[in-house]
Amino acid sequence: MIKLEAFLVVLSFALTLYCFIDCAQKDETQLRNLPKWGWLLVILFISTIGSIAYLIAGRPKGNKGPKGPKRRILPPDDDPDFLRKL
């Protein structure tokens, strides 16, 4: 039983540390619902519940690459800018 409790304490500490570092490295514009300093205080003082709240409500949805539509690469004979320069 003591091993399980120790594992849960270590897991809680690791989650809190991960969320604190992740929040500290994010730009202010990437965080939702609270300013950066607010999330850092929530994570630090409320620990596990604050970390879970940050993961659910603080991080932006879809952290995968730049936002916006992908630009299609055109060959030179189809590119209007290239054709104007001829």
C-alpha positions in Angstrom: 0.0 0.0 0.0 2.9 2.4 0.8 4.3 1.8 -2.7 1.1 2.8 -4.3 0.9 6.0 -2.3 4.5 6.8 -3.1 3.8 6.2 -6.8 0.8 8.5 -6.7 2.8 11.2 -4.9 5.6 11.0 -7.5 3.0 11.0 -10.4 1.3 14.1 -8.9 4.6 15.9 -8.6 5.6 14.9 -12.1 2.3 16.2 -13.5 2.6 19.5 -11.6 6.2 20.0 -12.8 5.4 19.2 -16.4 2.4 21.6 -16.4 4.4 24.3 -14.7 7.3 24.1 -17.2 4.9 23.8 -20.2 3.0 26.9 -19.0 6.1 28.9 -18.3 7.5 28.2 -21.8 4.3 29.1 -23.6 3.7 32.6 -25.1 1.0 34.7 -23.4 -1.1 34.5 -26.6 -1.1 30.7 -26.6 -2.9 30.4 -23.3 -6.7 30.4 -22.8 -9.0 31.6 -20.0 -6.3 33.1 -17.7 -3.1 35.1 -18.1 0.2 33.3 -17.8 0.8 34.4 -14.3 -2.7 33.2 -13.3 -2.1 29.7 -14.7 1.3 29.5 -13.0 -0.3 30.3 -9.6 -3.1 27.9 -10.1 -0.7 25.1 -11.1 1.7 25.9 -8.2 -0.9 26.3 -5.3 -3.6 23.8 -6.3 -1.1 21.2 -7.6 -2.8 18.2 -9.2 -6.2 19.7 -9.7 -4.6 22.9 -11.0 -2.5 20.9 -13.4 -5.5 19.0 -14.8 -7.4 22.3 -15.1 -4.5 23.8 -17.1 -4.4 20.7 -19.4 -8.1 20.9 -20.1 -8.9 24.7 -20.0 -5.5 26.5 -20.4 -3.8 24.9 -23.4 -5.0 25.7 -26.9 -6.7 22.9 -28.8 -4.7 21.4 -31.6 -1.1 22.3 -30.9 0.0 20.8 -34.2 2.0 23.2 -36.3 1.1 26.6 -37.6 -2.5 27.6 -38.0 -4.2 28.5 -41.2 -4.6 26.8 -44.6 -1.6 25.2 -46.2 -0.2 27.0 -49.2 -0.1 24.9 -52.3 3.1 25.0 -54.3 2.5 25.9 -57.9 4.9 25.1 -60.8 6.3 28.1 -62.6 4.0 27.9 -65.6 0.9 28.0 -63.3 2.2 30.7 -60.9 0.6 34.1 -61.8 3.4 36.0 -60.1 6.0 34.3 -62.1 4.1 34.8 -65.4 3.8 38.5 -64.7 7.5 38.9 -64.4 8.1 37.4 -67.9 
